Amino acid sequence: MAYTGLAPAQRRSARLVGGGFLAALVAGVILVSLWGGLSLGMLWLGTASAAAAWIYRRFLRLLPMNRPGDGGQIYGDLGAANRITLLRGGLVALLAGFALVPWPRMTAGGVPWPWIPGMLYGAAVLLDGVDGRIARKTGCVTRMGEQLDMETDALGLLAASMVAVIADRLPPAYLVAGMAYYLFSAGIRFREFLGKPVQEVRPWRGAKIIAGFQMAFVALALLPPVSPKAAAIAAWMVMIPLLAGFGRDWMIVCGQAGNDCFAGFRCRPEDRLVDRETGDRKP
């Protein structure tokens, strides 16, 4: 992995993070291989390494944004908050390895395999928000941390939903919830490609609450005591607010609603955003 353009302190941080991810992958593939053989270990490594590579690539791209939101000087140290976010990313990568591994039926070797995916994702979910609180408490809120936290949440929900669906813990339709962030982002890029205006979606409290609820639900659905039938029924209900939230955001992107949409359960056309390029209010 090239570190071109990074300062010496950033390169050291990048190498340490890369080494940590690599060590976790090596430990994981050894453990799975000892139980199920090399072929099963390679299956685990394939999806786990893909997720780890994605997170690491995004981390490198965001490193130059490790600065205050007002554009101040780049921090030389990652800080505790970003380290926790990266730890969450590592847990998500380890979880992704179980997408093609028959973990619900793995009982040998003294390792509680049926519990591992739920425990991995549960730990990542519990740490969500801790990084933000630490960043605010230490005065080190950065643009990198905000973006990396959001992308870790999105990849975690996608990986967890894939693991749960393939293991028949959740219905296939729930993959729509796991892919919602990426479909939304692709839609924005497609509008930009077509030259259509893209309005800014400001953060809103409801989105974080809905996302946290989704993550907690999938973490529970991965645990053995939870009935797959009950989880499947609940999945249809918990998807509704998530998809409704993305629908609300898409209306804002297209200029059909303002950022107060869902505040007071209404969307007022007169509050549509001002076009970022022209400065004109969209009619």
C-alpha positions, 0 to 999 in steps of 0.5 A: 500500500502506497503512502505517497503524500502522507507526512512521516507521522501519518505514515507511521500511523498508517503502518501501525494500523495496517499491521494491526489489521494484518495481525488480526487476519492472521490470528483469525485464519489460523484459528478457523483453519485449526478447527475446520481445515485450510479450505474453510480458513481460506473462505474466512480469510477471503471475505475478512481481508476484503472488508479489512482492505476496504476499511484500510483504504478509506482510512488512508484516503481520509488521513489528510482530513485528521484535522478540526472541522474548521480546517485547522492544522492536521493532527500528528496523532490519530487520537483515542477516538479514531483508534476506537473507530479503527478497532470497530473496523477491525471487528467488522472485518473479522465478522465479514469473514463468517459470511461463507463459513458455516458458523451456526453449525460449528461446535468443535474445538472448544470455541463458541463459534455460534456466538462469535459473529454476534459477539463481534458485531455486538462489540462493534455496536457497543463501541459506536458512540464511544468514539464520538463522545471521546472525541468531543470530550478531548476536543479532537472532533475531526472530519476524518473521524466523522466520515470514518465512523459513518463508513464503519457503521455502513460497512458493519451493517452490510457485513452483519446483514450478509452474515445473518442472511446467508446463515438463514438468521434473517430474510434475504430482503434485509440485504436492502437495509444493509445496502441502503447507504451504498445505494444512496451514495451511488444515486448521488454520484449518478445525479452528479454524473448527469449534471443534476443538482445535489442538495446537501443533507444535514445530519439529523438526530433521527438518522443516528437513532434509526441506524443504532437501532438497526445495528443492535437488532442485527447483533441480537439476530446473530446470537443463538438464543434468538429464534430465526423465525422471530428475527425474520418477522421483526426484520420486516418491521425494523426495515421500514424506518431505515428505508423511510429515512433514506427516502427522506434524505433522497427527497432532500438530495433531489430538492423535493424537501428541506432538512426539516423533513420528519421534524414535526412529521412534515416536509415543507416545500418552502424549506427546500435547500438553496442550490450549492452552485447557483445560490438560488432556491429550487422552485 
